[in-house]
Amino acid sequence: GFSMSIYDVTSRSIYLRWPKFSGASSYRVTATAVNTVGHPLLAHFSDVTLKGTLTSLIPNTIYAIQAEAVDKNGFTLAETQIMQSTAPDIPVIEQAYSKLSNSITVEWRAVPGATSYLLTAQDGDAFIETVVTNSPGTVTGLKPATLYRITVRSINSGGKSQPSPFRKAKTVLAAPILSVSSPSCDSIAVSWKAVYMAAGFSVSLMRSDGLGRMLKENTTNTSLIFTNLDPGTLYTIKAYAWNVNGIPGDDFTYNQRTSPKAPADVQVAFNSGALRAIVSWMPMEGALSYSVTASNGLLKLKCNTSSASCMVPWLQCGSEYYVSVTAYNDAGSSKPTDAVSLKTIPCAPVNISIEEDEPGHLLVSWSSVNFGHYYVVFVKSDDGLEVHCNTSHTQCHFQSDCGFTYFISVFAYNKAGQSPLGEVFNYTTAPCCPGDIRAVSVSGDTMHVTWAPVRGAEMYTTRAQGGSSQVLCNHTAAACTLSALRCDTRYDITVYSFSEARGSNTSCASKSVATAPCSPEIKNISKETLSVISVHWQPNNKEAMYVVTARGEAGLRHCTSSGNSCALINLPCGSAFSVSAIARSPAGQSLPSYSVPLETAPCCPNELILTQVTQSVTNISWSVGMGAQTYVTALESPKGQAKCHTLQNYCLLGCITCGTNYTVSLKAISETGLTSSCTYQGYSSSACCPSGVKLYRLGNNGIRVYWRASDEHINYNTDLHGSKGNFTCTPNSGLSHCDITEIPCGDVYTVVVSPVTDKEPKLTFCPKKIYSVTCSGSSVGMVIYRGKSNAE
């Protein structure tokens, strides 16, 4: 398609361009003002022209612009149309002037339809542009004292007008850049660098608070000094340059304070305890800070503050300082004040010596110190009591007591106060002798000694002197145990007090004390009877009572004697004891002797029971005998002996003869082989069982039991047990058979024949035989032997 574009617009011109259209021999452009009465503007362009300008247009007017591509016959091949406004009319500058060295202000008449204006300041090839909305407008960023060509263009949405006719304007001079200082408390010096095109300078000064009058100086120089000013006061300085026409340039404003005046009424308060001084003064106008200097010729101390007082620490004792104060602000410093003299306290005395020139008297001496007018010596004992001595000399005398530590300090004094605390010396007198000595014999070779502690004693030495032997003990507590002594011996006990400072006090009295008796040695133990034991020992003490003690699970048993033996009685059987002996005397008790073991014979069982198990075996059982481990039991008769050795409390004895009287004996034997022989009531074995037991048929319903009697004086009892009934018969004495007249046939019977005695129950261990009794009709038939009972 065919199109058209606009590449520039002015107040009366519109600049167009379009692309070449195929077949077109020329182009026709028509511009018609919108909302304005007038003739359209028509322009023709050849086919080789692709851009054109519409001129003689009305400023600030909207035009409808139509472009047509026309062929050689005058026909329109294509057309396009756009709307475009012209720029406002050209402004007219009324005036241009400079108030600041970097800007020019322009005034012009307003142009209808203009929405903003473009100001241009040109200096040769360089130019600066600024867009403003209305008049007046200012171009900034310019060079001082420079001539510029000024133009204005009006702007709307359509574009910019042509530049207005130019006006020339020159920027004013640059401001001088001030360097300001206060060389003294009542003057201010001002200097600056030369300003381009400046013919002279004007400098004014006035208090910033508005008080007082303004001082003003005109000069062609680049420095001047204002004098007779107020110290420590803030002044405002304003300066500008002017050109040959007298036109002033930019001004430069600077605030400067005069340096402060030296402080007045300097006071020094000395703190002797902390070795520091508080310096105070009257505050000065405009002073921001103060510096205090204290010098003693070798050392200079300073402190800085913003208040009207300052603390100077770390002063030296025995020195004279000269103190001055200087005030400061941002302008500088005042002159130092006249020096004030300060004498500090004296230093602590040195070369202190302490001597005990005689018992109970101390002499304290020292060297004199600078500025020391007099001295005070404090002597404090470790019980809190304190005494002192004032003197202008260099020594003092004091009384002292034994066993005390004295803390001694010496101070020097002058008008400034007391010297610092120097070295505190201590002097310890010899410790006193311990009192209330008590010696208790712990054993034959050991003695425990106690005493009342005494002042000043750091250690005690206890000495035991017995004949040519000596035992020593060192201890820090008020007690000591002396060992390696001889038992049953008298010693002289002495306790000496000791201190590191003064050593031992060897003048203490001794005390005579005897050690405990020596331990006896048991030589042997003999048995007098079963319950009486004699103990024999070696007596090894001069005078002592001996106590023998047997200790065991059965309790304690004692016996005493002053000799060499005693008897322990009523010792129980089957018991173990540990037997020892001790010796006692007024001095104490010996250690026990080595223990000797003692064992009594085991106890005989209280109960013994014999039970015949079979005709040839008897069971014996008994109660436990205390202390017994094994037992030996025996049954003896003229026919023989049965014997058993066992760990148990029962035993089976075989080979027993029936119908025989036996003696019964038992031996209880301990683990160590001690034996107790025990006798009991005799024992008779049961009567012998009969032999040859047989059954015979007797009549129609009877049975005869026959046997061979072991003794014709023994009665027998016969028992038949069958399923149809049990039958018993006891014959008369001396018979060897027994009849049962009525017995059921057709049954199997167990037959037992046992001797009968008055002293024992029926025997159950005689042989049992089995017989079958058959029937012959209703009567007893054959009697058949079946053998012995399985129970046997």
VOGU-3710 file (C-alpha; in Angstrom, 3 decimals, decimal comma):
1> gfsmsiydvt> 0,000/0,000/0,000  0,884/3,665/-0,240  1,824/5,497/2,998  3,206/8,868/4,171  5,126/9,982/7,280  6,181/13,328/8,894  9,763/13,824/10,003  9,729/17,464/11,170  7,276/20,254/12,057  7,793/24,006/12,647
11> srsiylrwpk> 5,411/26,895/13,168  4,666/27,322/9,409  6,118/24,161/7,808  5,494/20,402/7,783  8,154/18,081/6,369  6,875/14,860/4,666  8,310/11,671/3,142  6,758/8,734/1,290  7,961/5,579/-0,515  8,132/5,284/-4,313
21> fsgassyrvt> 4,853/3,934/-5,787  4,995/1,734/-8,894  3,494/3,384/-12,039  3,362/6,861/-10,486  4,685/9,703/-12,655  4,078/12,388/-9,964  2,761/12,964/-6,445  0,164/15,461/-5,289  -0,069/16,663/-1,668  -3,002/18,676/-0,287
31> atavntvghp> -3,102/20,277/3,207  -6,469/21,481/4,506  -6,740/23,416/7,802  -9,193/21,830/10,234  -11,620/24,158/11,997  -10,174/27,119/10,154  -11,650/28,934/7,147  -9,205/29,169/4,228  -8,067/27,616/0,978  -6,301/24,277/0,964
41> llahfsdvtl> -2,632/24,244/0,098  -1,695/22,096/-2,959  1,821/20,954/-3,915  3,062/18,768/-6,806  6,208/16,648/-6,807  7,869/14,600/-9,597  8,144/10,835/-9,508  11,816/11,064/-8,436  10,986/13,202/-5,403  10,105/11,123/-2,300
51> kgtltslipn> 9,958/13,925/0,291  8,499/17,372/0,387  7,808/20,445/2,520  4,512/22,252/3,020  5,162/25,918/3,853  3,187/29,087/4,509  1,052/27,224/7,013  -0,734/28,784/9,962  1,047/28,284/13,345  -0,619/26,119/15,970
61> tiyaiqaeav> -3,163/24,713/13,442  -4,269/21,143/12,735  -4,091/20,122/9,057  -5,556/17,147/7,200  -2,781/16,160/4,770  -3,564/13,945/1,781  -0,912/12,457/-0,563  -1,807/10,941/-3,968  0,258/8,854/-6,429  -0,727/10,016/-10,006
71> dkngftlaet> 0,104/8,278/-13,279  1,105/10,024/-16,506  -2,553/10,329/-17,549  -3,431/12,219/-14,361  -5,256/9,360/-12,742  -4,814/8,675/-9,016  -3,210/5,289/-8,452  -3,205/5,409/-4,628  -3,743/7,893/-1,839  -3,181/8,253/1,941
81> qimqstapdi> -4,099/10,854/4,609  -2,792/11,870/8,050  -3,585/14,622/10,622  -0,769/16,924/11,837  -0,601/20,157/13,877  1,918/22,912/13,222  4,141/24,191/16,069  3,253/27,394/17,978  4,443/30,749/16,758  8,041/31,947/17,368
91> pvieqayskl> 8,496/33,622/20,777  10,016/37,093/21,178  12,594/37,584/23,973  11,933/40,651/26,064  15,071/40,443/28,261  17,893/38,106/29,369  20,053/38,659/32,484  22,318/36,802/34,993  21,962/36,830/38,797  24,134/33,805/39,467
101> snsitvewra> 27,431/32,884/37,933  26,108/29,583/36,558  22,731/30,699/35,148  20,896/33,217/32,905  17,234/34,085/33,316  15,137/34,826/30,153  11,764/36,585/29,888  9,439/36,462/26,778  5,830/36,983/25,765  3,661/33,885/25,965
111> vpgatsyllt> 2,825/32,165/22,629  -0,740/30,831/22,085  -0,876/27,025/21,983  2,606/26,542/23,441  2,744/23,879/26,187  6,465/24,456/26,974  9,527/26,346/25,791  13,080/25,309/24,894  15,750/27,755/26,146  19,186/27,546/24,509
121> aqdgdafiet> 22,399/29,258/25,708  25,218/29,045/23,169  28,903/29,810/23,753  30,711/29,266/20,467  30,068/25,687/19,437  28,897/24,650/22,894  25,312/25,112/23,944  23,062/24,174/26,867  19,295/23,599/26,533  16,595/23,716/29,136
131> vvtnspgtvt> 12,821/23,030/28,784  10,498/25,231/30,897  6,725/25,577/31,040  6,406/29,380/30,986  8,233/32,729/31,252  10,561/33,536/32,917  12,880/30,548/32,510  16,444/29,946/33,650  19,295/28,157/31,900  21,717/26,636/34,424
141> glkpatlyri> 25,063/24,855/34,250  26,782/27,877/32,674  30,302/29,190/33,154  30,907/32,315/35,253  31,724/35,662/33,538  30,909/34,243/30,078  28,872/35,852/27,205  26,085/33,625/25,800  23,611/33,834/22,811  20,136/33,120/24,145
151> tvrsinsggk> 17,218/31,805/22,015  13,706/30,514/22,831  11,536/27,988/20,919  7,862/27,289/21,671  6,667/23,654/21,847  3,315/21,882/21,521  2,255/18,356/20,596  2,950/19,048/16,927  6,569/20,121/17,341  8,899/23,096/17,985
161> sqpspfrkak> 8,886/26,530/16,491  11,929/28,110/14,877  14,340/29,784/17,365  13,497/33,313/18,404  15,860/36,129/17,524  18,814/35,778/19,934  19,710/38,019/22,792  23,193/38,243/24,343  23,659/37,922/28,108  26,740/37,487/30,314
171> tvlaapilsv> 26,935/35,452/33,552  28,102/37,254/36,679  31,420/36,575/38,430  31,973/33,401/40,500  32,011/33,649/44,281  35,397/33,688/45,977  36,102/30,433/47,881  37,064/31,479/51,394  39,638/29,972/53,727  38,849/31,188/57,254
181> sspscdsiav> 40,712/30,734/60,555  40,897/32,332/63,978  44,545/33,048/64,760  43,623/34,419/68,196  40,627/34,553/70,438  39,638/38,066/69,152  40,464/37,836/65,415  39,414/36,046/62,232  41,621/35,793/59,139  39,938/35,446/55,697
191> swkavymaag> 41,718/34,527/52,443  40,640/33,359/48,972  41,961/32,637/45,524  41,705/35,163/42,683  38,382/35,170/40,804  38,280/35,346/36,976  37,387/38,825/35,680  37,135/40,217/39,229  38,077/43,861/39,742  37,602/43,797/43,557
201> fsvslmrsdg> 36,070/42,004/46,504  33,640/42,842/49,277  33,844/40,933/52,626  31,409/41,454/55,515  31,398/39,884/59,029  28,680/39,798/61,688  27,862/37,782/64,786  25,662/34,829/63,813  23,257/35,586/66,642  22,622/39,028/65,153
211> lgrmlkentt> 24,076/40,960/68,066  26,490/43,783/67,446  27,244/45,626/64,233  28,330/44,379/60,817  31,917/44,876/59,702  32,493/45,286/55,961  35,687/45,615/53,973  36,246/46,241/50,220  39,579/45,219/48,828  41,447/44,276/45,695
221> ntsliftnld> 43,641/41,878/47,715  42,867/38,188/48,349  43,029/38,270/52,186  42,201/40,403/55,208  41,923/40,113/59,036  39,045/41,218/61,287  40,210/42,120/64,801  38,701/43,175/68,146  36,172/40,364/67,961  34,473/38,531/70,803
231> pgtlytikay> 36,284/35,295/71,910  34,573/31,988/71,309  31,811/33,593/69,252  30,304/32,327/66,019  30,532/34,858/63,136  28,999/34,742/59,658  31,341/35,908/56,868  29,951/36,818/53,418  32,165/37,684/50,408  31,625/38,418/46,698
241> awnvngipgd> 33,638/39,763/43,744  32,636/42,563/41,343  33,718/43,276/37,790  34,960/46,484/36,237  31,378/47,669/35,887  30,806/47,180/39,590  28,374/44,352/39,015  28,583/41,924/41,983  29,020/38,261/41,422  27,961/35,269/43,491
251> dftynqrtsp> 28,446/35,582/47,223  30,086/32,970/49,489  28,951/32,564/53,103  31,065/30,930/55,838  30,483/30,520/59,583  33,575/30,806/61,729  33,974/30,825/65,492  36,749/32,709/67,178  39,056/30,579/69,305  38,187/30,556/73,036
261> kapadvqvaf> 39,718/32,676/75,734  41,951/30,998/78,322  39,867/29,586/81,242  39,777/31,578/84,467  39,637/30,716/88,180  41,444/27,367/87,917  40,971/25,251/91,081  42,790/21,975/91,933  41,328/19,465/94,433  43,684/16,594/95,277
271> nsgalraivs> 42,374/13,113/96,182  45,159/11,585/98,278  43,616/8,135/98,507  43,316/7,667/94,737  46,374/9,782/93,784  44,370/11,888/91,395  43,322/15,524/91,151  40,054/17,173/90,160  40,796/20,396/88,209  37,904/22,867/87,709
281> wmpmegalsy> 37,558/26,319/86,094  35,050/28,878/84,872  33,625/27,791/81,470  34,559/30,004/78,528  32,253/31,302/75,801  32,459/29,169/72,666  34,793/26,559/74,166  33,855/23,052/73,078  36,491/21,152/75,042  39,284/21,640/77,515
291> svtasngllk> 42,651/20,019/78,047  44,349/19,860/81,439  48,108/19,332/81,626  49,927/18,353/84,833  53,726/18,235/84,579  56,366/17,472/87,184  59,316/18,001/84,881  59,792/14,316/84,076  56,253/13,223/83,412  53,414/15,064/81,687
301> lkcntssasc> 49,815/13,937/82,335  46,786/15,093/80,344  43,027/14,809/80,537  40,430/16,096/78,056  36,815/17,003/78,744  33,882/18,994/77,427  32,761/20,053/80,919  34,246/22,586/83,309  36,200/20,032/85,336  38,485/17,103/84,660
311> mvpwlqcgse> 40,149/14,346/86,653  43,899/13,859/86,293  44,679/10,268/87,348  47,889/8,381/88,037  49,702/11,135/89,876  52,917/10,112/91,533  53,456/10,365/95,240  56,185/12,668/96,539  55,973/14,963/93,483  55,128/18,599/92,708
321> yyvsvtaynd> 53,018/19,152/89,591  52,287/22,356/87,652  48,707/22,326/86,339  47,426/24,421/83,407  44,167/24,407/81,369  43,689/25,120/77,655  40,290/25,696/76,001  39,487/24,361/72,508  36,813/24,791/69,865  36,635/24,163/66,124
331> agsskptdav> 38,645/27,350/65,538  41,607/26,305/67,658  42,885/26,609/71,198  43,266/29,313/73,777  46,517/30,150/75,501  47,270/27,888/78,502  46,323/29,304/81,886  48,992/30,256/84,366  50,296/27,090/86,041  48,927/26,129/89,470
341> slktipcapv> 51,259/24,242/91,826  50,109/20,869/93,255  52,152/18,941/95,811  51,060/15,306/96,162  51,137/13,093/99,228  54,470/11,578/100,260  55,385/8,094/99,103  55,183/5,154/101,451  58,312/4,801/103,602  60,787/2,112/102,526
351> nisieedepg> 63,689/0,185/104,070  61,472/-0,852/106,971  63,170/-3,122/109,481  61,707/-4,934/112,511  63,824/-6,202/115,381  62,964/-7,895/118,677  65,738/-6,208/120,606  64,643/-8,070/123,767  61,774/-10,494/124,495  58,486/-8,605/124,501
361> hllvswssvn> 59,834/-5,497/122,705  59,778/-4,655/118,971  61,765/-1,866/117,284  60,417/-0,603/113,914  62,635/1,720/111,795  62,463/3,145/108,207  63,971/5,690/105,791  62,673/9,261/105,455  60,719/10,258/102,300  60,240/13,463/100,251
371> fghyyvvfvk> 57,483/15,806/101,452  57,031/13,631/104,582  56,322/15,919/107,541  55,597/13,167/110,142  55,037/9,393/110,315  52,488/7,028/111,857  53,285/3,349/112,490  50,370/0,903/112,873  50,982/-2,448/114,553  48,050/-4,888/114,404
381> sddglevhcn> 48,167/-8,311/116,010  46,372/-11,246/114,476  43,719/-11,138/117,205  42,559/-7,767/115,842  44,138/-5,512/118,474  45,878/-2,503/116,937  48,217/0,124/118,380  49,987/3,018/116,663  52,814/5,487/117,144  53,153/9,121/115,870
391> tshtqchfqs> 56,629/10,506/115,353  58,645/12,920/113,282  61,615/10,556/113,608  62,238/7,323/111,721  61,720/4,681/114,452  59,133/3,486/117,024  59,066/0,997/119,961  56,232/-1,514/120,688  55,498/-4,244/123,233  54,896/-7,829/121,966
401> dcgftyfisv> 53,609/-11,192/123,256  54,655/-14,738/122,385  52,659/-16,693/119,836  51,436/-13,616/117,944  51,919/-12,383/114,388  52,116/-8,605/114,103  51,258/-6,773/110,858  53,233/-3,554/110,635  52,665/-0,680/108,209  54,278/2,775/108,145
411> faynkagqsp> 52,612/5,867/106,650  54,054/9,320/105,901  51,892/12,451/106,130  51,919/16,038/104,835  49,296/18,681/104,138  48,082/16,761/101,065  47,268/13,708/103,162  48,479/10,219/103,920  50,966/8,287/101,826  49,782/5,198/99,926
421> lgevfnytta> 49,882/1,874/101,681  53,365/0,493/101,303  54,534/-3,005/101,974  52,842/-4,527/105,011  55,387/-6,399/107,083  54,603/-9,174/109,471  56,655/-10,292/112,413  55,892/-13,478/114,301  57,089/-14,020/117,855  58,049/-17,472/119,074
431> pccpgdirav> 55,012/-19,689/119,757  54,039/-20,446/123,344  54,364/-23,898/124,903  51,283/-26,165/124,498  49,224/-26,716/127,639  46,743/-29,316/128,923  48,793/-32,215/127,544  46,963/-35,539/127,686  48,583/-38,842/126,756  46,439/-41,949/126,275
441> svsgdtmhvt> 48,005/-45,346/125,621  46,325/-46,909/122,603  48,331/-50,111/122,702  51,644/-51,375/124,019  53,608/-49,604/121,253  51,288/-46,676/120,458  50,292/-43,618/122,473  47,875/-40,840/121,459  48,878/-37,405/122,757  46,596/-34,334/122,624
451> wapvrgaemy> 47,053/-30,774/123,865  45,456/-27,362/123,731  46,501/-25,400/120,585  48,571/-22,292/121,173  48,893/-19,063/119,238  51,540/-18,805/116,586  52,191/-22,548/116,387  52,208/-23,841/112,819  53,484/-27,270/113,767  54,121/-29,323/116,880
461> ttraqggssq> 56,898/-31,793/117,677  56,086/-34,488/120,203  59,010/-36,317/121,793  58,796/-39,508/123,879  61,997/-40,172/125,887  62,246/-43,586/127,563  65,713/-44,457/128,842  68,103/-44,305/125,932  65,374/-44,507/123,259  63,579/-41,554/121,759
471> vlcnhtaaac> 60,540/-41,300/119,438  59,587/-38,072/117,600  56,333/-37,072/115,890  55,670/-33,885/113,843  52,102/-32,741/113,233  50,184/-29,571/112,347  47,148/-30,515/114,456  46,976/-30,455/118,251  47,250/-34,215/118,425  49,868/-36,807/117,641
481> tlsalrcdtr> 50,106/-40,580/117,740  53,472/-41,947/118,885  54,249/-45,401/117,586  57,167/-47,857/117,776  57,203/-47,476/121,575  58,087/-50,254/123,963  55,128/-51,758/125,753  54,917/-51,657/129,575  57,469/-48,795/129,631  57,388/-45,305/131,190
491> yditvysfse> 58,184/-42,356/128,882  58,716/-38,615/129,379  56,386/-36,866/126,849  57,278/-33,327/125,698  55,364/-31,224/123,118  57,251/-28,385/121,412  55,519/-25,661/119,375  57,027/-24,586/116,035  56,614/-21,724/113,566  58,346/-21,102/110,243
501> argsntscas> 59,297/-17,612/111,337  60,859/-18,436/114,715  61,416/-22,216/114,817  60,738/-24,379/117,890  60,133/-23,297/121,426  62,338/-25,808/123,283  61,583/-24,580/126,793  58,384/-26,604/127,254  57,967/-29,018/130,217  57,568/-32,813/129,899
511> ksvatapcsp> 55,019/-35,282/131,318  55,682/-38,888/132,456  53,319/-41,486/130,964  53,476/-45,321/130,846  52,587/-47,333/127,780  49,987/-50,109/127,838  51,071/-53,635/128,825  52,578/-56,031/126,301  50,420/-58,574/124,553  50,592/-62,031/126,175
521> eiknisketl> 51,533/-65,115/124,141  49,394/-68,251/124,635  51,708/-71,209/125,064  49,231/-74,062/125,096  45,639/-75,125/125,750  44,877/-78,335/127,655  41,593/-80,130/128,262  40,954/-80,860/131,893  37,492/-82,349/131,293  35,013/-82,303/128,478
531> svisvhwqpn> 33,776/-78,853/129,534  36,875/-77,421/131,245  39,852/-76,045/129,267  43,065/-74,670/130,780  44,852/-71,831/128,923  48,557/-71,177/129,637  50,540/-68,049/128,573  53,896/-66,377/129,040  53,598/-63,467/131,525  55,623/-60,532/130,112
541> nkeamyvvta> 54,480/-57,483/132,128  55,506/-56,131/135,521  52,005/-55,735/136,884  49,046/-56,790/134,791  45,800/-58,689/134,960  45,244/-61,147/132,091  41,867/-61,837/130,553  41,335/-64,912/128,358  38,342/-64,884/126,018  36,931/-67,730/123,956
551> rgeaglrhct> 34,729/-66,469/121,110  32,439/-68,690/119,105  28,929/-69,139/117,793  28,032/-70,447/121,219  28,947/-67,038/122,682  31,789/-65,746/124,866  33,575/-67,463/127,732  36,046/-65,628/129,975  38,560/-66,337/132,670  41,034/-63,965/134,390
561> ssgnscalin> 44,260/-64,337/136,305  47,311/-62,343/137,321  49,425/-65,451/136,893  50,181/-67,477/133,806  47,029/-69,610/133,371  43,292/-69,806/133,922  40,482/-72,283/133,184  37,547/-71,858/130,826  34,574/-73,828/132,163  31,172/-74,905/130,919
571> lpcgsafsvs> 32,217/-74,991/127,309  29,431/-76,567/125,227  30,097/-79,688/123,158  30,293/-79,501/119,393  31,450/-75,871/119,381  34,395/-74,009/117,854  36,103/-71,143/119,655  38,892/-68,656/119,030  40,886/-68,178/122,217  42,914/-64,986/122,813
581> aiarspagqs> 44,329/-63,172/125,820  44,890/-59,515/126,702  46,764/-57,794/129,534  45,318/-54,871/131,495  47,024/-52,333/133,698  46,316/-48,759/134,889  48,133/-47,569/131,764  45,669/-49,284/129,494  45,013/-52,525/127,696  47,337/-54,485/125,473
591> lpsysvplet> 46,534/-55,688/122,012  45,047/-59,196/122,022  47,378/-62,132/121,637  47,348/-64,235/118,530  44,204/-66,369/118,566  44,423/-70,110/119,131  41,592/-72,245/117,749  39,711/-74,466/120,177  37,180/-77,143/119,272  35,134/-79,167/121,750
601> apccpnelil> 34,170/-82,778/121,047  30,920/-83,242/119,149  27,698/-83,782/121,074  26,109/-87,237/121,404  22,715/-87,547/119,714  19,881/-87,184/122,198  17,663/-89,788/120,543  18,478/-93,214/119,056  15,837/-95,592/117,597  16,350/-99,225/116,490
611> tqvtqsvtni> 13,840/-100,876/114,172  14,153/-104,485/112,946  13,544/-104,451/109,214  13,983/-108,169/108,536  14,939/-111,111/110,689  18,657/-110,348/110,040  18,587/-106,558/109,315  18,041/-103,744/111,810  17,716/-99,992/111,031  19,269/-97,578/113,532
621> swsvgmgaqt> 18,450/-93,805/113,350  19,437/-90,941/115,666  19,140/-87,209/116,093  21,916/-84,903/114,845  24,822/-84,414/117,247  26,133/-80,797/117,299  29,614/-80,632/115,772  29,527/-84,189/114,423  30,321/-84,855/110,773  30,304/-88,738/110,731
631> yvtalespkg> 28,966/-91,456/113,005  30,058/-95,019/113,845  27,288/-97,298/115,240  27,761/-100,836/116,547  25,580/-103,727/117,898  27,612/-106,287/119,877  26,709/-109,668/121,398  28,569/-112,886/122,209  27,344/-114,192/118,877  28,992/-111,360/116,891
641> qakchtlqny> 29,118/-107,675/116,008  27,338/-105,453/113,454  28,987/-102,061/112,638  28,321/-99,055/110,331  30,280/-95,743/109,576  28,155/-93,100/107,870  27,684/-89,375/107,167  23,922/-89,771/107,616  21,952/-89,950/110,836  20,706/-93,483/110,135
651> cllgcitcgt> 22,228/-96,827/109,230  21,158/-100,430/108,277  22,977/-103,196/110,175  22,937/-106,702/108,728  23,877/-110,152/110,009  21,693/-109,668/113,084  20,971/-112,874/115,008  17,307/-113,263/115,939  16,382/-113,598/119,559  19,691/-112,112/120,762
661> nytvslkais> 20,531/-109,318/123,258  22,920/-106,637/121,903  24,773/-103,707/123,461  24,321/-100,464/121,470  27,194/-97,940/121,030  27,664/-94,760/118,826  30,667/-92,544/118,178  30,162/-88,937/116,994  33,215/-87,750/115,050  33,922/-84,046/114,156
671> etgltsscty> 35,472/-82,762/110,934  38,847/-82,564/112,649  38,580/-86,088/114,095  37,455/-85,308/117,627  35,332/-88,200/118,874  32,620/-88,558/121,487  31,694/-92,127/122,556  27,994/-92,446/123,293  26,274/-95,394/125,032  22,572/-96,243/124,949
681> qgysssaccp> 20,149/-98,867/126,359  20,704/-102,474/125,141  18,753/-103,934/122,257  17,160/-107,408/121,847  16,490/-108,708/118,381  13,089/-110,256/117,692  12,384/-114,008/118,102  13,258/-116,256/115,203  10,620/-117,118/112,597  9,640/-120,870/112,457
691> sgvklyrlgn> 10,748/-122,994/109,535  9,155/-125,863/107,583  5,661/-124,358/107,425  3,237/-126,763/105,733  -0,557/-127,220/105,305  -2,411/-130,581/105,692  -6,041/-131,508/105,092  -7,848/-132,167/108,352  -11,275/-133,814/108,014  -13,900/-132,570/105,576
701> ngirvywras> -13,482/-128,793/106,145  -10,381/-128,421/108,351  -6,766/-127,504/107,736  -3,727/-128,051/109,968  -0,753/-125,683/109,757  2,505/-127,243/110,860  5,980/-125,739/111,518  9,250/-126,357/113,228  9,639/-124,140/116,295  12,946/-122,241/116,819
711> dehinyntdl> 12,360/-122,155/120,578  9,893/-124,252/122,496  9,174/-121,360/124,860  7,891/-119,100/122,144  4,256/-118,872/121,166  3,377/-118,494/117,480  0,560/-116,948/115,612  -0,773/-118,329/112,327  -2,496/-116,173/109,642  -4,200/-117,433/106,486
721> hgskgnftct> -5,333/-114,830/103,950  -7,537/-115,787/101,027  -10,156/-114,213/98,807  -12,952/-115,921/100,708  -11,732/-114,910/104,134  -8,881/-114,412/106,588  -8,203/-116,936/109,357  -6,032/-116,794/112,489  -5,136/-119,264/115,132  -2,765/-119,227/118,101
731> pnsglshcdi> -1,825/-122,622/119,580  -0,950/-123,252/123,157  2,615/-122,732/124,311  5,010/-125,454/123,211  2,914/-126,692/120,255  4,196/-126,574/116,686  0,923/-126,801/114,836  -2,452/-125,088/114,702  -5,824/-126,288/113,355  -8,471/-124,291/111,489
741> teipcgdvyt> -11,618/-126,407/111,476  -13,812/-124,522/109,068  -12,167/-123,126/105,964  -13,692/-122,618/102,492  -12,236/-124,830/99,806  -11,538/-123,699/96,251  -9,291/-120,772/97,273  -5,643/-119,768/97,366  -4,260/-118,873/100,760  -1,164/-116,976/101,923
751> vvvspvtdke> 0,145/-118,565/105,102  2,379/-116,732/107,653  3,569/-118,109/111,000  5,128/-115,480/113,300  6,475/-115,686/116,877  4,463/-113,721/119,431  6,025/-111,766/122,311  4,630/-109,350/124,843  7,237/-106,627/124,159  6,903/-106,079/120,457
761> pkltfcpkki> 4,141/-106,001/117,880  3,407/-108,802/115,520  6,312/-109,408/113,198  5,706/-108,802/109,524  8,889/-110,139/108,037  8,422/-113,965/108,543  8,224/-116,009/105,264  4,872/-116,144/103,441  3,866/-119,347/101,577  0,995/-119,863/99,111
771> ysvtcsgssv> -1,227/-122,948/99,088  -4,234/-123,865/96,925  -7,052/-125,670/98,777  -9,212/-127,536/96,247  -12,715/-128,866/96,742  -13,883/-132,449/96,619  -17,566/-131,952/96,371  -18,345/-129,592/99,127  -15,470/-130,779/101,268  -11,806/-129,889/101,277
781> gmviyrgksn> -9,943/-131,759/98,614  -6,228/-131,599/97,890  -3,862/-129,063/99,474  -1,230/-127,978/96,909  1,949/-125,805/97,636  2,285/-122,933/95,195  5,536/-121,399/96,414  6,509/-118,294/98,380  4,786/-114,924/98,168  6,160/-112,464/95,570
791> ae> 6,509/-109,927/98,325  9,456/-111,856/99,592
//
